[in-house]
Amino acid sequence: MSDSAFTSIGLLLFPALTQLDLTGPYEVFARAPNTKVHLIWKDLQPVVSDRGMAILPTTTFNTCPKLDVICVPGGPGQINLMEDEEVLSFIRHKSIAARLVTSVCTGSLVLGAAGLLKGYKATTHWASLDQLALLGAEPINERVVRDRNRITGAGVTSGIDFALNVVAEIYGSNVAQNIQLNLEYDPAPPFTCGSPQTASAELLKKVQEQLAPFIEKRRQATVKAAANLEK
């Protein structure tokens, strides 16, 4: 651990992230015993999510302590991070000593752009899953994927499942189960359509068409990041 008394977990906070990618895991991590959770960005000014929620960083790249776990959330703002060398260098540096290098949703594409998923199995949001291969990762269509010290969560809501897996890894399943019960995390969605496997063909086609322009924009960023890895 980075401190004799605490496990240090850092969540990257960046403009236009999907807040649930961050706040879901944060709620789980903050309930873990002897844990300090850091929200990290370049400065301490409020950071606004893709849906308008303002969140305050707690530390900066320059003041961030050693991390036992580093986690990169996703969201539309991830595209800009793919070629932000200051961000990528920070992630690489903190990952060297981290026990676990992790992500939620399209945060895994940022890990990939930093060169941290080459040869690893990983997951991300279903609409961008195939893009992981461009960055040297092996895409796996599962809610949470573990490969050595890399743990990646799929889209948005999987962040809670992901975080419970991380807590179980660090503190054991009993602690993780205690947190799950405290949160009353017992999903019972009103519709069976939360993945491409369960959604109707009509609904899936409609959502894919809605997402297509943005997914292509993300793909171009991923292609560019992959080219940079080869330099």
C-alpha positions as CSV (number, residue, x, y, z in Angstrom):
1,M,0.0,0.0,0.0
2,S,1.1,3.6,-0.6
3,D,0.5,4.4,3.1
4,S,0.8,2.1,6.1
5,A,-2.7,2.8,7.1
6,F,-4.6,3.4,3.9
7,T,-5.2,2.1,0.4
8,S,-5.0,5.0,-2.1
9,I,-7.4,4.9,-5.0
10,G,-7.3,7.6,-7.7
11,L,-10.1,8.3,-10.1
12,L,-9.3,10.5,-13.1
13,L,-11.8,13.4,-13.4
14,F,-11.9,15.2,-16.7
15,P,-14.3,17.5,-18.7
16,A,-17.2,15.8,-20.4
17,L,-16.8,12.5,-18.6
18,T,-19.9,10.4,-17.9
19,Q,-20.4,11.1,-14.2
20,L,-21.8,7.6,-13.3
21,D,-18.6,6.1,-14.7
22,L,-16.9,7.9,-11.8
23,T,-19.6,8.3,-9.1
24,G,-20.7,4.7,-9.2
25,P,-17.2,3.3,-8.3
26,Y,-16.6,6.3,-6.0
27,E,-19.6,5.3,-3.9
28,V,-18.3,1.8,-3.5
29,F,-14.6,2.7,-2.9
30,A,-15.5,5.4,-0.4
31,R,-17.2,2.8,1.8
32,A,-14.2,0.5,1.8
33,P,-12.3,0.4,5.1
34,N,-9.0,2.3,5.4
35,T,-9.3,3.7,1.9
36,K,-8.6,7.2,0.6
37,V,-10.3,8.1,-2.7
38,H,-8.8,10.9,-4.8
39,L,-10.5,12.7,-7.7
40,I,-7.6,13.8,-9.9
41,W,-7.4,16.5,-12.6
42,K,-4.9,19.1,-13.9
43,D,-6.2,21.8,-11.5
44,L,-8.8,22.1,-8.7
45,Q,-11.4,24.0,-10.6
46,P,-14.9,22.3,-11.0
47,V,-15.0,19.8,-13.8
48,V,-18.3,19.5,-15.7
49,S,-19.6,16.2,-16.9
50,D,-21.2,15.5,-20.3
51,R,-24.6,16.0,-18.7
52,G,-23.8,19.1,-16.8
53,M,-22.9,17.9,-13.3
54,A,-20.0,19.8,-11.8
55,I,-17.6,17.8,-9.7
56,L,-14.6,19.1,-7.6
57,P,-11.2,17.5,-8.0
58,T,-9.5,16.7,-4.7
59,T,-5.9,16.6,-6.0
60,T,-3.9,17.6,-9.1
61,F,-1.4,15.7,-11.3
62,N,1.4,17.5,-9.4
63,T,0.1,16.8,-5.9
64,C,-1.4,13.3,-6.4
65,P,0.1,10.8,-4.0
66,K,1.2,7.3,-4.9
67,L,-1.8,5.2,-5.9
68,D,-2.5,1.6,-5.2
69,V,-5.4,1.7,-7.7
70,I,-5.7,4.0,-10.7
71,C,-9.1,4.2,-12.4
72,V,-10.0,6.0,-15.7
73,P,-13.7,6.5,-16.3
74,G,-15.1,7.1,-19.8
75,G,-17.5,9.5,-21.6
76,P,-17.3,11.8,-24.6
77,G,-14.4,13.8,-23.1
78,Q,-12.3,10.6,-23.4
79,I,-11.7,11.5,-27.1
80,N,-9.7,14.6,-26.2
81,L,-7.7,12.6,-23.7
82,M,-6.5,10.1,-26.4
83,E,-3.9,12.7,-27.6
84,D,-3.4,14.6,-24.4
85,E,0.2,13.7,-23.6
86,E,0.0,15.3,-20.2
87,V,-2.8,13.0,-19.2
88,L,-1.3,9.9,-20.8
89,S,2.0,10.5,-19.2
90,F,0.4,10.9,-15.8
91,I,-1.5,7.6,-16.2
92,R,1.6,5.8,-17.3
93,H,3.6,7.1,-14.4
94,K,1.1,6.3,-11.7
95,S,0.4,2.9,-13.2
96,I,4.0,1.8,-12.7
97,A,3.6,1.4,-8.9
98,A,-0.1,0.7,-8.8
99,R,-1.3,-2.6,-7.7
100,L,-4.3,-2.4,-10.0
101,V,-4.7,-0.4,-13.3
102,T,-8.3,-0.1,-14.1
103,S,-11.1,1.6,-16.1
104,V,-14.8,1.9,-16.6
105,C,-16.5,2.2,-19.9
106,T,-14.4,4.0,-22.6
107,G,-11.8,4.8,-20.0
108,S,-10.2,1.6,-21.3
109,L,-9.5,3.3,-24.6
110,V,-7.5,5.9,-22.7
111,L,-5.5,3.2,-21.0
112,G,-5.0,1.7,-24.4
113,A,-3.9,5.1,-25.8
114,A,-1.3,5.2,-23.0
115,G,0.0,1.8,-24.2
116,L,-1.2,0.0,-21.0
117,L,-3.5,-2.6,-22.6
118,K,-1.2,-4.2,-25.2
119,G,-1.6,-7.9,-24.8
120,Y,-4.3,-7.7,-22.2
121,K,-7.9,-8.8,-22.3
122,A,-10.2,-5.8,-21.7
123,T,-13.7,-4.5,-22.1
124,T,-15.5,-1.2,-22.7
125,H,-19.0,0.1,-23.7
126,W,-20.5,-2.4,-26.2
127,A,-20.7,0.3,-28.9
128,S,-16.9,0.8,-28.9
129,L,-15.7,-2.7,-27.9
130,D,-14.1,-3.5,-31.2
131,Q,-11.9,-0.4,-31.0
132,L,-9.8,-2.0,-28.2
133,A,-8.2,-4.3,-30.8
134,L,-6.8,-1.2,-32.5
135,L,-4.8,-0.5,-29.3
136,G,-3.4,-4.0,-29.0
137,A,-6.0,-5.3,-26.5
138,E,-8.2,-8.4,-26.8
139,P,-11.8,-7.2,-26.6
140,I,-13.9,-9.3,-24.3
141,N,-17.7,-8.9,-24.2
142,E,-18.2,-9.2,-20.4
143,R,-19.3,-6.8,-17.7
144,V,-16.0,-7.0,-15.8
145,V,-12.8,-8.3,-17.2
146,R,-9.7,-9.2,-15.2
147,D,-6.3,-9.9,-16.8
148,R,-3.4,-9.9,-14.4
149,N,-3.4,-6.5,-12.7
150,R,-5.8,-4.9,-15.3
151,I,-9.5,-4.7,-14.4
152,T,-11.9,-3.1,-16.8
153,G,-15.6,-2.5,-16.6
154,A,-18.0,-2.3,-19.5
155,G,-20.5,0.5,-20.1
156,V,-21.5,3.1,-17.4
157,T,-23.6,1.1,-14.9
158,S,-21.1,-1.7,-14.8
159,G,-18.9,0.6,-12.7
160,I,-20.6,-0.6,-9.6
161,D,-20.0,-4.3,-10.4
162,F,-16.4,-3.3,-11.4
163,A,-15.8,-1.5,-8.1
164,L,-17.1,-4.4,-6.0
165,N,-14.7,-6.7,-7.8
166,V,-11.8,-4.3,-7.0
167,V,-12.8,-4.2,-3.3
168,A,-13.1,-8.0,-3.2
169,E,-9.6,-8.2,-4.7
170,I,-8.1,-5.8,-2.1
171,Y,-10.1,-6.6,1.1
172,G,-11.9,-9.9,0.3
173,S,-15.4,-10.9,-0.7
174,N,-16.9,-10.4,2.7
175,V,-16.1,-6.7,2.7
176,A,-17.4,-6.4,-0.8
177,Q,-20.6,-8.1,0.1
178,N,-21.0,-5.9,3.1
179,I,-20.8,-2.8,0.8
180,Q,-23.2,-4.3,-1.7
181,L,-25.8,-4.9,0.9
182,N,-25.4,-1.5,2.4
183,L,-25.9,0.0,-1.0
184,E,-28.9,-2.3,-1.6
185,Y,-27.3,-3.1,-5.0
186,D,-29.9,-5.6,-6.2
187,P,-30.6,-4.6,-9.8
188,A,-34.1,-5.3,-11.1
189,P,-34.4,-3.1,-14.3
190,P,-37.9,-2.5,-15.6
191,F,-36.9,-3.7,-19.1
192,T,-34.8,-6.5,-20.4
193,C,-32.9,-4.5,-23.0
194,G,-29.7,-3.3,-21.3
195,S,-27.3,-5.0,-23.7
196,P,-27.2,-5.8,-27.4
197,Q,-27.8,-9.5,-26.4
198,T,-31.1,-8.7,-24.7
199,A,-32.4,-5.7,-26.7
200,S,-34.8,-6.3,-29.6
201,A,-33.2,-6.1,-33.1
202,E,-35.3,-3.0,-33.8
203,L,-34.2,-1.1,-30.6
204,L,-30.6,-2.1,-31.2
205,K,-30.6,-0.8,-34.7
206,K,-32.2,2.5,-33.6
207,V,-29.6,3.1,-30.9
208,Q,-26.7,2.1,-33.2
209,E,-28.0,4.6,-35.7
210,Q,-28.2,7.3,-33.0
211,L,-24.7,6.6,-31.9
212,A,-23.1,6.1,-35.3
213,P,-21.7,9.7,-35.9
214,F,-20.2,9.9,-32.4
215,I,-18.8,6.3,-32.6
216,E,-17.1,7.2,-35.9
217,K,-15.6,10.3,-34.2
218,R,-14.3,8.1,-31.4
219,R,-13.0,5.5,-33.8
220,Q,-10.9,8.2,-35.6
221,A,-9.4,9.2,-32.3
222,T,-8.6,5.5,-31.5
223,V,-7.0,5.0,-34.9
224,K,-4.8,8.1,-34.4
225,A,-3.9,6.9,-30.9
226,A,-3.0,3.5,-32.3
227,A,-0.7,5.1,-34.8
228,N,1.0,7.1,-32.1
229,L,1.7,3.9,-30.2
230,E,3.7,2.6,-33.2
231,K,6.0,5.7,-33.4
